[in-house]
């Protein structure tokens, strides 16, 4: 993303430096920080595994195997969150991307700590510094989950290529535990919104884009439009 931003403002030399650094870092990670027998990252924990998958150190096929290993780690932690700020920023996106969205939802809504559901059960309306012990109740660090609501449940992917600010693609995930969901995102051209309502085996999906914005929709495997 840094390279794309630099190239957008004509800083080609600086963009090339970023791309070279990325290539060297990726090669080093693949050589020194991955156990290729188990497709696990050094540390063997939820956070390292999720971060390694999310930031593209592996091919897509390798990521699938690493995601399965991540699920095993989560089950070993009794389907609870067992990572810090960096891991929690990406872990739910990774799970949903590889077909484990329901597990992500379960981790988030667990009634006991560590989970967001635990905070809700305590009556909190803000985020605490820690998910287990009582702490400051004015921290944004675990707020990344809101991006998961918007991008993965309702599927709003705005300008995902970083090259067209007037394009959006919708990739919703109809999690089995959810009867309905709704999200919106403000763009310079106006509001983009996505919502769905479940009725038995059917889903009514409603998408809205403002004038001047192009849109596409991709449904996950097993769902067809009619």
N, C-alpha and C positions, 0 to 999 in steps of 0.2 A: 504494500500500500504506500509506503514511503516513496518507492521508486515511481509509482504511478502519479503521486502528487507532485513530485519534482518534475517529471516529464510533462505534466499538464501545464506547468508554468515555464517551460522551455529550458529547464536546468538538466540537460542531457548528460553532462559529465557527472554530476552528482548522482543522478539516477543510476548510471552505470556502476558507480561505486557501491551503491546499496545492493544492486543485483549481484555483483561479485561477492560481496560479504555474505549474502544469503546463500549463494551456491557453496561457498567454502564451509559455512556453518552447517548446512544440510549434510554435506559429505562427511564432516567430522562427527555429527550426531549418529549417522548411519554406521560409521566405523567403530565408534567407541561407546555409545549409550544405548544400544539395542541388543537384546538377546534374541537372535534370529531363530533359535530353537523353540522359543515360547512366544515370540512376537511381543515381548514386554520391554518397557523402557527401564533404565537404571533407576532404582528406588522401589520398583515393584509395588506401586501404590496407585490409588485412583487418580490423584492429581497429576503425577508424571505421565501416566498412561493417557489420560484425556488430553493433556497439553501436547504431547508428542503426536497424537493422531490429528488433532485439530489444525496444527500449524504446518502440516504437509511434509513431515519428514519421511513419510512412506507413500508408496503407490496406493491406488484405490484398493487393489486386491490385498495388499499387505494391511491396509487399514481395517478391512473387514475382519481379518484374523486377530488383529490387535483389539478391535472393538469387542470381539467375543471374549478375549482375555480380560478386558475391562469389566465385562458383565460378571465373569467369575469372581473378580475382586469384590465387586459390589455385593454379590450374594454372600461372600465370606464375611462381609460387614453387615449382614442381616438386612440388606437392601436399604442402608442408611448412607447419608453423605459422610465421607471420610476424607475430605480434602479441604484445603484452605481457599484463600481468595482467588489465586490464579487458576486452580483446578475447577472451582465452582463457576468461574466465568465461562467455561467452555464445555463442561462435562455433559450438560443436558442437551446441548446442540449435537455433540458427538453421538450420544445414545439415540437421539431421534433420527439423525441422518442415516444410521445403520439399522433402523427398524426396531429400536428398543424404547420408543417414546413412552409406552405405558410404564416401563420401569422408571424412567425419569420422573414421570408424574407421581409414582408411588414414593420415590425418594423425597420429593418436594413436600408431599402431603402427609408423610408419616406423623402420627400424633405425638410421638416421643422424640426427644433430642437424639442426635442433631438433625433438625429439619426446619423448614419454614412452617410446616404445620404445627410444630411445637410452639413457635412464637405466636401463631394465631390462637392456639389453645390457652396461652397465657393472657390473651386479651390485648396483645400489642398491636399498634397501628404504625409503628416505625420499626426500623431494623436495629438489632443489637450488634455489638462488636463481636460477640462470640455466640455460637449456636448451642452451647451446653451450659456454661455457668452464667449467672447474671452479670451484666456489664453495662457500659454506656448504651443508651437506647437512641443514639443519634448518629448512626454510621451508615454510609451508603455502600460499603464494600461488598456486601452480598446482594446488592440490587440488580446484578446482571440478570437475574432470573426474569425480570420484566421483558428483556429482549427475547428470551425464549418464548414467552407468551405471544409476543407479536410476530416473531419470525418463524417459529416452528409450529405452534398450535394454529394460529391464523394464517401463517404462511406468507407474510408480506416481505418480499425481497426487493427493496428499492435500489435502483442503480447498482446492482450487484457486480457489474463489470467495471465500475468506476469510470465509465466512459460515456454514459448517457443518462443525464439527470432527468430525462423525461421518459424513463422506462421503468416498469415494475413487473415482476413476475410473482404469481401467487402459488405457493406450494404448501397447502394446509395439511395438517395431520389430524385425522379424526380419532382421537384417543378413545379407547373403549369406555373409560370412566366418565367421559364428558358428554353431556346432553346438548350443550350449546357453548359457543364462544364468540367473542367479538373484539376486534381491535381496529385502531386507525392510526395513520401516520401522516403528519403534515409535510407537504412538499411545497416548493415555491409556487406551483401551479394550483395547489389546493389539497384537499384531504383525500387520501387513499384509504379505503376501508375494506375489511373482510369479516364476514360472520357466517356461522353455520348453526343449524338446528337439526338435531337428530329426531327421527320419527320411525321407530322400529328399525328396519334394515336400511332405511333411506336417509339421506342427508340433503337438506336444502342449503345450498351454498350461495351467498350473496356477495358479489364483488363490485366495488365502485372505484372509478378513477376519474379525475377531473379532465376537462377538455385540454388537449395538448399533450396528454400523457398516454403512451402506448402500454398495453398490458397483455400478459399471457397467463395461462393457468396450467399447471401440471399436477395431476392427481397421483397419489402414491399407489403402488401396486395393489390390485384388488378392487379398485374403485374405477367406475366409468361414468361419464356424463350421459344424461338422457334428456 
